[in-house]
Amino acid sequence: MQQFDIIIVGAGMVGSALAHALRGKKVALVDRGAPVTARSDGSDWQTLSNRVSAVSLAHWQWLDSLLAQPIKRSPYTAMLVTDGDGCSDITLADQGNHIGALTDNWRIQYALQQALDRNSVTCFWHSELSEWQPNQITLSTGQVLHADIIVAADGANSWLRQQVGIEVKQLDYQQWAQVANLKLATNHQNKCYQTFRQTGPIAILPMYEANQASLVWSSTEPAEELDDVAFTGALNAEIASLPVRVEAVTQRQSFPLIARHAKTYAKDGVILIGDAAHNIHPLAGQGVNLGFSDVKVLAKFLNASKNLSDPIIAQRYEQARRLHNASIRHAMTAFAKGFGSNNPYLRLARNNAFRLANRFSAVLQPLINVATRHD
Ligand SMILES: Cc1cc2nc3c(=O)[nH]c(=O)nc-3n(C[C@H](O)[C@H](O)[C@H](O)COP(=O)(O)OP(=O)(O)OC[C@H]3O[C@@H](n4cnc5c(N)ncnc54)[C@H](O)[C@@H]3O)c2cc1C
């Protein structure tokens, strides 16, 4: 049996970031997959990964402080939001300063994992969990690891969360998010574009070159059967209210959209972070941002503690994060429902709110905060 202070299960963006943020602890990082390897340099739109994330400025500053080398990113200066009937066009935070930046998910994982040696983290790759008991896990390789705290960062369907018996509140949006890379016929001008259709929101996100973008098209039915030309035509018709045009598209990938929130963030020595604790609709690009905020708070408590078995660590972490994550989840659900609705009263209320918001930007400040700031 190998003894550690902390075991982190899941080396996604969130688990890898926690491994990096811990100081002076003996840490094990376990993942069923392989370490991430470097891929395309990003200059060719067709070879970009189609999994990207919008990360807030505050989190970029934090990631930069953890890493020796900056991660390649594509800054954005504004978000243009429309509902397609011309009533609700708004521009959030367009002062020319960048408010966040997009990057491929693999770049964040790669940069964090490359630097783990410096922090003396022991990595167990290709190691699926096969058994859990308090303070101990057994891996598919037969190795047994023991620790004061086990952190579940194993994603939305967390195996560890289920073993520990933590229940989740679940909301099926009955939508699919299709992701793809786009070649634009127009310059994206470093803006994020989003249009809310009745079937779900469509986001066009600016990538590294002026004509590269990433698509997140949420819809009740994925248009998987369409060929690339037909898909491009259908997409251009749906985004007619936006000042961008799509010239070509790569292969698509679809994800069912289901929000989950764990009823508690800790039990029997296991603490949940990232998607293992909460996952939400991607319409405001918040998932990994919330996960990074979990990491910052949990790392602060763990680094400051001389006794990792003290239950106060989990209590303080849950107090600091659960309510905040729940409020963002509710805001995203309200947005998804408010925009997608046919209900004339909801649409009227929403359009009035947006008209007001254009005149008094303070009305939209909560959304701007959600989209741009994370402490
Ligand atoms: C279409 C779409 C667009 C999105 N866009 C954004 C965005 O713009 N901005 C944003 O902030 N968020 C966005 N998100 C959300 C974001 O992608 C997630 O919040 C984030 O990837 C979660 O990271 P994680 O490390 O918590 O989990 P994951 O990325 O799911 O990582 C879990 C890790 O655990 C490992 N694992 C799982 N089970 C086991 C096991 N039993 N044993 C060992 N290892 C295991 C997996 O191999 C994996 O490496 C988006 C999501 C979607 C679906």
The ligand as an ORCA input file, in Angstrom:
! r2SCAN-3c Opt
* xyz 0 1
  C     -20.051     21.763    -25.348
  C     -19.406     22.260    -24.079
  C     -18.785     23.505    -24.055
  C     -18.199     23.984    -22.892
  N     -17.621     25.229    -22.891
  C     -17.097     25.718    -21.745
  C     -16.519     27.023    -21.702
  O     -16.459     27.742    -22.708
  N     -16.029     27.471    -20.515
  C     -16.103     26.719    -19.379
  O     -15.698     27.206    -18.315
  N     -16.602     25.473    -19.394
  C     -17.108     24.949    -20.539
  N     -17.632     23.694    -20.556
  C     -17.558     22.859    -19.344
  C     -16.164     22.226    -19.188
  O     -15.809     21.522    -20.360
  C     -16.176     21.272    -17.987
  O     -16.679     21.972    -16.869
  C     -14.777     20.766    -17.672
  O     -14.229     20.079    -18.757
  C     -14.820     19.849    -16.456
  O     -13.515     19.484    -16.122
  P     -13.241     18.401    -14.988
  O     -11.748     18.297    -14.889
  O     -14.032     18.697    -13.766
  O     -13.862     17.041    -15.560
  P     -13.457     16.172    -16.851
  O     -12.915     17.026    -17.922
  O     -14.648     15.338    -17.184
  O     -12.266     15.251    -16.360
  C     -12.493     14.074    -15.597
  C     -11.232     13.214    -15.615
  O     -11.453     12.091    -14.755
  C     -11.025     10.896    -15.393
  N     -11.857      9.802    -14.867
  C     -13.205      9.677    -14.958
  N     -13.629      8.564    -14.329
  C     -12.521      7.953    -13.825
  C     -12.298      6.767    -13.068
  N     -13.329      5.955    -12.702
  N     -11.031      6.435    -12.724
  C      -9.999      7.221    -13.094
  N     -10.146      8.386    -13.802
  C     -11.392      8.743    -14.158
  C     -11.256     11.157    -16.887
  O     -10.398     10.341    -17.682
  C     -10.917     12.653    -17.004
  O      -9.549     12.865    -17.294
  C     -18.228     23.187    -21.706
  C     -18.838     21.931    -21.729
  C     -19.420     21.460    -22.907
  C     -20.088     20.093    -22.909
*
